[in-house]
Amino acid sequence: MNIKTSKLLEKVKNFFKLFHWAEILYLSIGLISVVVLSIIAKSSALTIFFSIFAIIYVGTLAVGLKISIVFGIIQSILYIIQSFLNRNYGEAILNVAIVLPLLLASLYSWLKGSSKQSKVESNKISISEWLCLFIVAICLTIALFFVLNALNTPNLLIACLSAFFTIIGNYLLMRKSIYMFLFFTCLNIIALLLWLLLIINGQGQSFGNIPIVIVFAVFTLSNLFGFINWKREEKSRKRMQKEN
């Protein structure tokens, strides 16, 4: 074994050390389930690739890896295409106008002046910033309501509720706030319901979209894991600061 191969294997080994064995098992089951269901449901290649990148994104985000934002950008682009194809205009417009720009801003924010550490440290949000965020999110959601209503978007109220949590969750992601996971959890439950209704009503690719429902179910649990992980890391940093 040459030196380059040895170094590569060491990097791979160190990468997996960042995950708890239960998280690796859970994400592996999620990925396998999506692939198997995609074959059974005869899903499109787009659905399969979105599902795989989405699960990798939320899994790496849960442990605070900076590279997670790259996976997030890829899955967002695939999700925009998927949503347009299924006439899920609320999700498509929201991701084009809000999610993708915030993910790109997050990439800059997470890497700006960054150390060589692979993990990101959480930030605190002031009360005034929280207040401004909620006001902006409400205003944007109301504006989106009229746009989606004009487009005769199915499940309009659910789509608007999804927009509200999406705006807040992705802003908190950019700001590296641990509370993003709580808003993402609410968002995932709503998105799961939204895609389930599309399947039940026979809209878009219908049955072929079942893997997307599974993805959002995986998202929901992964975000809960993420909140616990980031909270644990935060306590660990505070304890080390006190000792020093």
C-alpha positions as CSV (number, residue, x, y, z in Angstrom):
1,M,0.0,0.0,0.0
2,N,1.5,3.3,-1.1
3,I,1.5,6.5,1.0
4,K,-1.3,8.3,-1.0
5,T,-3.6,5.3,-0.6
6,S,-2.8,5.1,3.1
7,K,-3.5,8.8,3.7
8,L,-6.8,8.4,1.8
9,L,-7.9,5.5,3.9
10,E,-7.0,7.4,7.0
11,K,-9.1,10.4,5.9
12,V,-12.1,8.1,5.2
13,K,-11.6,6.4,8.6
14,N,-11.5,9.8,10.4
15,F,-14.6,10.9,8.5
16,F,-16.7,8.0,9.7
17,K,-15.4,8.6,13.3
18,L,-17.4,11.8,13.3
19,F,-20.6,9.7,13.2
20,H,-22.1,7.6,16.0
21,W,-22.6,4.0,15.0
22,A,-26.4,4.4,15.4
23,E,-26.4,7.3,13.0
24,I,-24.4,5.3,10.4
25,L,-26.9,2.4,10.8
26,Y,-29.9,4.7,10.5
27,L,-28.7,6.6,7.4
28,S,-27.7,3.3,5.8
29,I,-31.2,1.9,6.3
30,G,-32.6,5.1,5.0
31,L,-30.5,5.0,1.8
32,I,-31.2,1.3,1.2
33,S,-35.0,1.8,1.8
34,V,-35.0,4.7,-0.8
35,V,-33.2,2.7,-3.4
36,V,-35.3,-0.4,-2.9
37,L,-38.6,1.6,-3.0
38,S,-37.4,3.5,-6.1
39,I,-37.0,0.2,-7.9
40,I,-40.4,-1.2,-6.8
41,A,-42.2,2.1,-7.6
42,K,-40.3,2.5,-10.9
43,S,-39.2,6.0,-9.9
44,S,-37.3,8.3,-12.2
45,A,-33.5,8.7,-12.0
46,L,-34.1,12.2,-10.8
47,T,-36.2,11.0,-7.8
48,I,-33.5,8.5,-6.9
49,F,-30.6,11.0,-7.1
50,F,-32.6,13.6,-5.1
51,S,-33.4,11.0,-2.4
52,I,-29.8,9.9,-2.1
53,F,-28.3,13.4,-1.9
54,A,-31.0,14.6,0.4
55,I,-30.3,11.8,3.0
56,I,-26.6,12.4,2.8
57,Y,-27.2,16.2,3.2
58,V,-29.3,15.8,6.4
59,G,-27.0,13.1,7.8
60,T,-23.8,15.3,7.5
61,L,-25.7,18.4,8.7
62,A,-26.8,16.5,11.8
63,V,-23.2,16.1,12.9
64,G,-22.3,19.7,11.9
65,L,-20.0,18.9,8.9
66,K,-19.2,21.9,6.7
67,I,-19.4,19.8,3.5
68,S,-23.1,19.3,4.2
69,I,-24.0,22.6,2.6
70,V,-22.6,21.3,-0.7
71,F,-24.9,18.3,-0.6
72,G,-27.7,20.7,0.4
73,I,-27.2,22.8,-2.7
74,I,-27.2,19.7,-5.0
75,Q,-30.4,18.3,-3.4
76,S,-32.1,21.7,-3.6
77,I,-31.5,22.0,-7.3
78,L,-32.8,18.4,-7.9
79,Y,-35.8,19.2,-5.6
80,I,-36.6,22.3,-7.7
81,I,-36.7,20.2,-10.9
82,Q,-38.7,17.5,-9.2
83,S,-41.3,20.0,-7.8
84,F,-41.8,21.6,-11.2
85,L,-42.3,18.3,-12.9
86,N,-45.0,17.4,-10.3
87,R,-46.7,20.8,-10.5
88,N,-45.7,21.4,-6.9
89,Y,-45.1,25.1,-7.7
90,G,-45.0,26.2,-4.0
91,E,-42.0,24.1,-3.2
92,A,-40.3,24.9,-6.6
93,I,-40.7,28.7,-6.2
94,L,-39.7,28.6,-2.6
95,N,-36.5,26.7,-3.3
96,V,-35.6,29.0,-6.2
97,A,-36.3,32.2,-4.4
98,I,-35.4,31.4,-0.8
99,V,-33.7,28.1,-0.1
100,L,-31.0,28.0,-2.9
101,P,-29.9,31.6,-2.3
102,L,-29.7,31.0,1.5
103,L,-27.8,27.7,1.0
104,L,-25.3,29.6,-1.2
105,A,-25.0,32.3,1.5
106,S,-24.6,29.5,4.1
107,L,-21.7,28.0,2.1
108,Y,-20.0,31.4,2.2
109,S,-20.9,32.0,5.9
110,W,-19.7,28.5,7.0
111,L,-16.4,28.6,5.1
112,K,-15.6,32.3,5.6
113,G,-12.4,32.7,7.7
114,S,-12.9,29.1,8.6
115,S,-10.3,27.0,10.4
116,K,-9.2,23.6,9.1
117,Q,-11.8,22.0,11.4
118,S,-14.4,19.9,9.5
119,K,-17.2,20.9,11.9
120,V,-19.0,24.2,12.4
121,E,-19.7,25.9,15.7
122,S,-23.2,27.0,16.6
123,N,-24.2,30.7,17.1
124,K,-26.7,32.4,19.3
125,I,-29.5,34.5,17.9
126,S,-30.6,37.7,19.7
127,I,-34.2,38.5,20.6
128,S,-34.3,41.4,18.1
129,E,-33.0,39.2,15.3
130,W,-35.7,36.5,16.1
131,L,-38.4,39.2,16.0
132,C,-37.1,40.6,12.6
133,L,-36.9,37.0,11.2
134,F,-40.5,36.2,12.1
135,I,-41.8,39.5,10.7
136,V,-39.9,38.9,7.4
137,A,-41.0,35.3,7.2
138,I,-44.7,36.2,7.7
139,C,-44.5,39.0,5.1
140,L,-42.8,36.7,2.5
141,T,-45.3,33.9,3.2
142,I,-48.3,36.2,2.6
143,A,-46.7,37.5,-0.6
144,L,-46.1,33.9,-1.7
145,F,-49.8,33.0,-1.0
146,F,-51.0,35.4,-3.7
147,V,-48.4,34.2,-6.2
148,L,-49.3,30.5,-5.6
149,N,-53.0,31.3,-5.6
150,A,-52.6,32.9,-9.0
151,L,-50.9,29.7,-10.2
152,N,-53.7,27.5,-8.9
153,T,-51.3,25.6,-6.7
154,P,-52.7,22.5,-5.1
155,N,-52.9,22.3,-1.3
156,L,-52.3,26.1,-1.1
157,L,-52.5,26.6,2.7
158,I,-50.1,23.7,3.4
159,A,-47.7,25.1,0.8
160,C,-47.7,28.5,2.5
161,L,-47.1,26.9,5.9
162,S,-44.2,25.0,4.4
163,A,-42.9,28.3,3.1
164,F,-43.0,29.9,6.6
165,F,-40.9,27.1,8.2
166,T,-38.6,26.9,5.2
167,I,-37.7,30.6,5.4
168,I,-36.9,30.5,9.1
169,G,-35.1,27.1,9.1
170,N,-32.8,28.0,6.2
171,Y,-32.0,31.4,7.6
172,L,-31.1,29.8,10.9
173,L,-28.9,27.3,8.9
174,M,-27.0,30.3,7.5
175,R,-26.6,31.7,11.0
176,K,-25.5,28.3,12.4
177,S,-28.2,28.2,15.0
178,I,-29.0,24.9,16.6
179,Y,-32.7,25.8,16.5
180,M,-32.8,25.3,12.8
181,F,-33.3,21.6,13.5
182,L,-36.6,22.3,15.3
183,F,-38.0,24.4,12.4
184,F,-36.7,21.8,9.9
185,T,-38.5,19.1,11.8
186,C,-41.8,21.0,11.5
187,L,-41.0,21.6,7.8
188,N,-40.3,18.0,7.1
189,I,-43.6,16.8,8.6
190,I,-45.5,19.4,6.4
191,A,-43.5,18.5,3.3
192,L,-44.2,14.8,3.9
193,L,-47.9,15.5,4.1
194,L,-47.7,17.7,1.0
195,W,-46.1,15.0,-1.1
196,L,-48.4,12.3,0.3
197,L,-51.4,14.3,-0.7
198,L,-50.0,14.6,-4.3
199,I,-49.6,10.8,-4.4
200,I,-53.1,10.2,-3.0
201,N,-54.6,12.7,-5.5
202,G,-52.7,11.1,-8.4
203,Q,-50.9,14.3,-9.3
204,G,-47.6,14.4,-11.1
205,Q,-45.7,11.1,-11.1
206,S,-47.9,9.9,-8.3
207,F,-46.7,6.4,-7.1
208,G,-43.1,7.0,-8.3
209,N,-42.8,9.8,-5.7
210,I,-43.1,7.4,-2.7
211,P,-39.3,7.5,-2.1
212,I,-39.6,11.3,-1.6
213,V,-42.1,10.7,1.3
214,I,-39.6,8.3,2.8
215,V,-36.9,10.9,2.5
216,F,-38.9,13.4,4.5
217,A,-39.6,10.8,7.1
218,V,-35.8,10.2,7.4
219,F,-35.3,14.0,7.5
220,T,-37.6,14.3,10.5
221,L,-35.7,11.8,12.7
222,S,-32.3,13.0,11.4
223,N,-33.1,16.6,12.4
224,L,-34.0,15.4,15.9
225,F,-30.6,13.6,16.0
226,G,-29.0,16.8,14.8
227,F,-30.5,19.0,17.5
228,I,-29.2,16.5,20.1
229,N,-25.7,16.3,18.5
230,W,-25.3,20.1,18.2
231,K,-26.5,20.6,21.8
232,R,-24.0,18.0,23.0
233,E,-21.2,19.7,21.0
234,E,-22.2,23.1,22.4
235,K,-22.1,21.8,26.0
236,S,-18.7,20.2,25.4
237,R,-17.2,23.4,24.0
238,K,-18.5,25.4,27.0
239,R,-17.0,22.9,29.4
240,M,-13.6,23.0,27.6
241,Q,-13.7,26.9,27.7
242,K,-14.3,26.8,31.5
243,E,-11.5,24.3,32.1
244,N,-9.1,26.6,30.1
